[in-house]
Amino acid sequence: MLRTVTNLGRSGLQDWLIQRISAVILAAYTIIIVTFWLCNLGCDAVAWQGFFSSIYMKIATLLALIALIAHAWIGIWTITTDYLKIVWVRLPIQILVYIVLLLYLIWGLQILWA
């Protein structure tokens, strides 16, 4: 069995499963946001702030953020390993993406729980 270096799963099958589950989480989160928006077409910033201040929305947003980062990392890792065959080109791009995704996670946590 081949091992993957994405560090999210122990095999390609687990990475595939993580990416599919994260896609379902992101789709559900999108449906929640769109439903709120359609039910409150004339809402203002105060309504959005109230909507996102509930603990349920904070947890949903946290799950969506983690799902987005996992989904993006597996996708970028797959694309770069498939199309960038030269290691000294691929590795800096993967490191840069990893750092950016980590910064997005930290930034999102600060915004969400500050």
C-alpha angles and dihedrals in degrees: 000000000000119000122219127220098213087097091216097093136018094232142016089262092057091048089050090050093047090051093050094047091047089051090054091049091050092048091050091048091050091051090052092051095044092047091052091048094049092047091049105037094159096046122137135205092281091058092049091048091051091048093052095042094069115102091236092057091045090054092045090049091048091051090048091049093051091045091050093051094047091046093048095047094051091045095048092044091051094047095046094047091047099046107023105064096168108088096208089056097041100044098058090048092050091047091049092050090046091052093046092050091048090051090049090052092050092045092048092050090050092050094044100046103027 
